[in-house]
Amino acid sequence: MRTIPKSESRSIEQADLTRRPRRLRRTEAIRSLVRETVVRPEDLIYPLFVVPDSRPRVEIRSMPGVWQNRVREVVDETRRAYDAGIRAVLLFGIPEFKDPIGSSSWDPSGPVQSAIEAIKKAVPQMTVMADVCLCEYTDHGHCGVIENNDVDNDATLPLLAKQAVSYANAGADFVAPSDMMDGRVAAIRGALDDAHLTEVGIMAYSAKFASGFYGPFREAAESAPQFGDRRTYQMDPANIREAIREMELDIEEGADMIMVKPALSYLDVIRAARENFDLPVAAYNVSGEYSMVKAAAANGWIDGTRVMNEILTSIKRAGADLIITYFAVDFARQ
């Protein structure tokens, strides 16, 4: 075996180290100069829960820092978010009463409708989005009309359309159907157009998976199903080709934006959405993802701010243009 002389060994080592990626990591100023993925406050959508004014403002036990707000408090939160640089909120409502068809969801004086009107008066520059689903409004907690112990897809569509038109009439800029009924984007787009609300956009929950990460949200929105589960309409977490097909259908039906939910365990789905479609792609950093970070940080197991930043960056890096997150104000104000 040939022995390499010391002088030759040094030249080989020097040649191998002419490329030193660490040069671009040496200081924070340099790191920020070459950073490939940047999350801005304008990329974030802030979810808010609205309750009737007859109820008190309550912090959600499983989501520290997140509250069920009355309309005046929703306006305060919206103003705080706007001042921090956030330009969109997403509203969820908890009604005074529930029934089998969720009829309170299209009440023009309902919590969401009232909040939309109040926000548009107080912070007119804010983009207001309203979640369209019946689960918060039905006494059984499912996302549509029940027939034979299952959700009747086609009977649910006109009810979702009524809800969407009601939110649009109140001033919503976007409606966001999250129910996962087949054909609901087309039904909502048709109803909005028939009501001469053609400028109201649709952000479709196109790839919404039947996930275990939704637990804290169901406390926040008081929407846990009273029987069974939602696996007959929300997607199997194992399927990505089906997710692409769902997104394609929503685009064909008139969606203006598509969404993947949850985000953190579905980064590959976000990447597939970005690579396959030209529409804006949103991703929902859901309640369970938020609460795990908060719980671990509270126990001193992680640096909560650092992990928050890393998670949001990973979602943006995967291909999301917009991120719905309960961290929105915390991120924007750090």
C-alpha positions in Angstrom: 0.0 0.0 0.0 1.3 3.4 -1.0 2.0 5.8 1.9 0.8 9.4 1.3 3.5 12.0 2.1 2.6 14.6 4.7 2.8 17.4 2.2 0.5 15.6 -0.2 -1.9 14.7 2.6 -2.1 18.4 3.6 -2.9 19.4 0.0 -5.7 16.8 -0.2 -7.2 18.0 3.0 -7.0 21.6 1.8 -8.6 20.7 -1.5 -11.4 18.8 0.3 -12.2 21.9 2.4 -12.2 24.6 -0.3 -16.0 24.3 0.0 -17.0 25.3 3.5 -20.8 25.7 3.9 -20.2 26.9 7.5 -19.0 30.2 6.1 -22.6 31.0 5.5 -23.6 30.2 9.1 -20.9 32.1 10.9 -23.1 35.0 12.2 -26.8 35.7 12.6 -26.4 38.5 10.1 -25.0 36.2 7.5 -27.6 33.5 8.3 -30.4 35.9 7.8 -28.8 37.2 4.5 -28.9 33.7 2.9 -32.0 32.3 4.6 -34.1 30.5 2.0 -37.5 30.3 3.8 -38.9 33.3 5.6 -42.3 33.3 7.4 -43.9 36.8 7.6 -46.8 37.9 9.8 -48.7 38.5 6.5 -48.4 34.8 5.7 -50.4 33.9 8.9 -54.2 33.5 9.4 -55.4 33.9 13.1 -58.2 31.6 14.2 -60.8 33.1 16.6 -63.7 31.5 18.5 -66.9 33.6 18.9 -69.5 32.9 21.5 -72.8 34.7 22.1 -72.6 37.9 24.2 -74.6 36.2 26.9 -71.7 34.0 27.7 -68.5 34.9 29.6 -65.1 35.0 27.9 -63.3 31.8 28.8 -59.8 30.5 28.2 -59.8 27.1 26.6 -58.3 24.6 29.1 -56.4 22.5 26.6 -55.2 25.5 24.5 -53.4 28.0 26.8 -53.6 31.5 25.5 -56.6 30.8 23.3 -60.1 32.0 24.3 -63.7 31.7 23.5 -64.5 35.4 22.9 -67.6 37.5 22.7 -67.9 39.9 19.7 -66.3 42.9 21.4 -63.3 40.7 22.5 -63.0 39.3 19.0 -62.7 42.8 17.7 -60.0 43.6 20.3 -58.1 40.4 19.3 -58.5 41.3 15.6 -57.1 44.8 16.2 -54.2 43.4 18.2 -53.5 40.9 15.4 -53.6 43.6 12.7 -51.3 45.9 14.7 -48.8 43.0 14.9 -48.9 42.7 11.1 -51.4 39.9 10.6 -53.8 40.5 7.7 -56.4 37.7 8.0 -58.6 36.1 10.7 -60.6 32.9 10.5 -63.8 32.8 12.6 -65.5 29.8 14.3 -68.8 30.2 16.1 -70.5 28.6 19.1 -74.3 29.3 18.9 -77.0 30.0 21.5 -78.8 26.7 20.6 -78.2 23.6 18.5 -80.6 21.5 16.5 -80.3 18.5 14.1 -79.6 20.7 11.0 -77.5 23.5 12.5 -80.1 26.1 11.6 -78.5 28.8 13.9 -75.5 28.8 11.6 -77.4 31.0 9.0 -79.0 33.3 11.6 -78.0 36.9 10.5 -77.6 37.9 14.1 -75.5 34.8 15.0 -72.1 35.2 16.7 -70.0 34.8 13.5 -72.2 37.1 11.5 -72.1 39.7 14.3 -68.4 39.4 14.6 -67.8 39.8 10.8 -69.9 43.0 10.8 -68.1 44.4 13.9 -64.6 43.6 12.6 -65.4 45.2 9.2 -66.4 48.4 11.0 -63.5 48.5 13.5 -60.7 47.1 11.3 -61.9 47.4 7.7 -58.5 46.5 6.3 -58.5 43.0 7.9 -59.4 40.1 5.6 -62.2 38.1 7.4 -62.7 34.4 6.7 -65.5 32.3 8.1 -65.4 28.6 8.6 -68.4 26.9 7.0 -69.4 23.6 8.7 -72.4 22.4 10.7 -70.6 20.6 13.5 -70.6 23.5 16.0 -74.3 24.1 15.3 -75.8 20.5 15.4 -76.9 18.8 18.5 -75.2 15.6 17.3 -71.9 17.2 16.6 -71.5 15.9 13.0 -70.8 18.1 10.0 -74.1 17.5 8.2 -77.6 16.1 8.3 -77.9 12.6 9.8 -79.7 9.8 8.0 -79.4 6.2 9.1 -76.6 7.1 11.6 -74.4 8.7 8.9 -74.1 12.1 7.3 -76.3 12.5 4.2 -73.9 14.2 1.8 -76.5 15.6 -0.7 -79.0 16.8 2.0 -76.2 18.7 3.7 -75.1 20.8 0.6 -77.9 23.3 0.6 -77.5 24.0 4.3 -73.8 24.7 3.9 -74.6 27.0 1.0 -77.1 28.9 3.3 -74.5 29.3 5.9 -71.9 30.5 3.4 -74.3 33.1 1.9 -75.2 34.3 5.4 -71.5 34.9 6.3 -70.9 36.6 2.9 -73.9 38.9 3.4 -72.4 39.9 6.8 -69.2 41.0 5.0 -66.9 37.9 5.0 -64.2 38.1 2.3 -63.8 34.4 2.2 -65.8 31.4 3.3 -63.9 28.3 4.2 -65.9 25.0 3.9 -64.4 22.4 6.3 -67.1 19.7 6.2 -65.6 17.5 3.5 -68.9 16.8 1.7 -68.6 15.9 -1.9 -69.6 18.8 -4.2 -69.8 21.4 -1.5 -67.5 23.9 -3.2 -69.7 23.9 -6.3 -72.8 24.2 -4.2 -71.4 27.2 -2.3 -70.0 28.9 -5.4 -73.3 28.6 -7.1 -75.2 30.0 -4.1 -72.8 32.9 -3.7 -73.0 33.7 -7.4 -76.8 33.5 -7.4 -76.8 35.9 -4.5 -74.6 38.4 -6.5 -71.7 37.7 -4.1 -69.3 36.9 -6.8 -66.3 38.6 -5.2 -66.5 36.5 -2.1 -63.7 33.8 -2.3 -63.7 30.2 -1.2 -60.7 28.8 0.8 -61.5 25.1 0.7 -60.4 22.6 3.3 -59.6 20.3 0.4 -57.4 17.7 2.1 -58.8 17.4 5.6 -57.7 14.2 7.3 -59.5 12.3 10.1 -56.8 13.2 12.6 -56.1 12.7 16.3 -54.6 16.2 16.4 -58.1 17.9 16.6 -58.8 17.0 20.2 -58.3 20.5 21.8 -60.3 22.2 18.9 -63.4 20.1 19.8 -63.3 21.5 23.3 -62.8 25.1 21.9 -65.6 24.8 19.4 -67.8 22.5 21.5 -68.2 20.2 18.5 -67.3 16.7 19.5 -69.6 14.2 17.8 -72.2 12.6 20.1 -71.8 9.2 18.4 -69.3 7.6 16.0 -66.6 9.5 14.3 -66.0 11.5 11.1 -64.0 8.9 9.1 -66.8 8.5 6.5 -66.2 12.0 5.3 -62.8 13.2 6.5 -59.8 11.6 4.8 -57.8 8.5 5.8 -54.4 9.8 7.0 -52.6 7.2 4.9 -53.8 8.6 1.5 -51.9 11.2 -0.5 -53.1 10.3 -4.0 -56.7 10.7 -2.8 -55.7 14.1 -1.3 -54.5 15.3 -4.7 -57.8 14.1 -6.3 -59.8 16.0 -3.6 -57.8 19.2 -4.3 -58.2 18.8 -8.0 -62.0 18.5 -7.6 -62.3 21.5 -5.4 -60.3 23.6 -7.9 -62.6 22.4 -10.7 -65.6 23.4 -8.6 -64.4 26.9 -8.1 -62.1 27.1 -5.0 -59.9 30.1 -4.9 -57.5 28.6 -2.4 -56.9 25.0 -1.2 -55.9 23.8 2.2 -54.2 20.9 3.9 -55.2 20.0 7.5 -53.4 19.2 9.7 -50.0 20.6 8.7 -47.2 19.1 10.7 -47.7 15.4 10.0 -48.8 16.1 6.4 -45.9 18.2 5.1 -45.6 15.7 2.2 -49.2 16.5 1.2 -48.5 20.3 1.3 -45.5 19.7 -1.0 -47.7 17.6 -3.3 -50.2 20.4 -3.4 -47.6 23.0 -4.2 -46.1 20.9 -7.0 -49.4 20.0 -8.6 -51.5 23.2 -8.4 -51.0 26.9 -9.0 -53.6 28.2 -6.6 -52.5 29.6 -3.2 -52.0 26.7 -0.8 -52.9 27.1 2.9 -52.0 24.7 5.7 -53.7 24.5 9.2 -51.3 24.2 12.1 -54.0 22.7 14.2 -55.0 22.7 17.9 -53.2 19.5 18.9 -49.9 20.7 17.3 -50.3 24.0 19.2 -51.2 22.4 22.5 -48.3 19.9 22.4 -45.8 22.7 22.1 -47.5 24.7 24.8 -47.6 21.8 27.2 -44.0 20.8 26.6 -42.8 24.4 27.0 -44.7 24.8 30.2 -42.9 21.7 31.6 -39.5 23.1 30.6 -38.9 20.3 28.1 -38.5 22.5 25.0 -37.9 26.1 24.1 -41.4 26.9 23.0 -40.6 30.0 21.0 -37.8 28.2 19.1 -40.0 25.2 18.4 -42.9 27.5 17.2 -40.5 29.2 14.7 -39.2 25.8 13.5 -42.6 24.4 13.0 -44.0 27.4 11.1 -40.8 27.5 9.0 -41.2 23.8 8.1 -44.8 24.3 6.9 -43.7 27.3 4.8 -40.7 25.4 3.5 -43.0 22.4 2.5 -44.8 24.8 0.1 -47.6 26.5 2.1 -48.3 30.1 1.1 -50.6 30.7 4.1 -50.5 29.2 7.5 -53.5 29.1 9.8 -52.1 29.0 13.3 -53.0 29.9 16.9 -49.4 31.0 17.2 -50.0 33.9 14.8 -49.9 36.8 17.3 -47.1 35.2 19.4 -45.0 34.8 16.2 -45.7 38.2 14.8 -44.9 40.0 18.1 -41.7 38.2 19.1 
